[in-house]
Amino acid sequence: MNIAGIVPTLYEAIAPTFHGEWIKVEQKGKGPGPRSSHAIAVVGDKLYSFGGEFTSNVPVDKDLYVFDLNTHTWSIAPATGDIPTLGCLGVAMVAVGSTLYVFGGRDASRKYNGFYSYDTVKNEWKLVTRVEEGPEARSFHSMASDAANVYLFGGVSKTVRLKTLNAFNVSDEKWVQLPTPGDSCKERGGAGLVVVQGKVWVFYGFYGDECDDVHCFDVDRNVWTKVETTGEKPSPRSVFAIAAVGKHVIVVGGEIEMDPQAHVGPGKLCGKGFVLDTETLVWKNLEDGGGEAPTEPRGWCASTAATVNGKKGMLMFGGKAQTNNRFDDLYFYAVKELNPLINVRVGLGLF
């Protein structure tokens, strides 16, 4: 056998391929409707949506909506306890176990929300830290979580953009400010934030111009690293959809050029998707797999990693259109990762 002739095929086959397909999810019931600058998170087979705007800088409402991923039906989640009184946009929300955590966001007068939790079993809100007690009040910040912590990065306060990283331990119910990244990471809003294999990753964002850099915080070593990536890199952008699926990070859409009217206008938006392998640090274009891919550019949308009908992927809801209208559609990118052993066999012509 000519080994030299099969080495390239073998090399290409060893690495698992990453691909999937878009699915447009049917929606029934009283849902959030068209909006942008909102947040979504998943607990079990329920998708939750909070905050947002239909008209720029004007919050739509202050209800928490819940979507049953089995029946495809929206409703307003029951609410008791410290129910938020401020409708807000530019808010962030994540889930840890059966609890949602909601931080910040602002109203039209730039009044800010504090830090809330919502117990999805008891249907109970709790004001965890008031605006003046927790991390600096802000909007268009980024949040991510692991099994024990909620991570908060960047955003826009009343006066400045931020690049601080805070962690909230859900057991101790205490905030800790972690090391701040160095000069290579500018203050920004509209960045992507995910946790992959114990590290907190910051993607892109807006600091006065759109960013195209990636940074990583090693939680165990307490160290920041600027990450150099290659491949089919996304152009500079902010306010995009993002989700981590295993070692891969999916990025879709976003604003690639600021509007002359800033947040009032749509800016120049993108509709393409990309995926980064956090081990090889190589970007690839996101394949749509012949599914029902979103056809229009969008930014300021809400997204979260999710498992739907046993398939891992990313849910993306709503967002701002190039016309400056808002979307109310819900999409799921279902990931299919091939078994590398099968790929090797095919590459070697074993079957």
Summary of the structure (lengths in Angstrom):
residues: 351
radius of gyration: 20.2
end to end distance: 16.6
largest distance: 73.5
contacts: 1206
relative contact order: 0.16
helix: 7%
strand: 50%
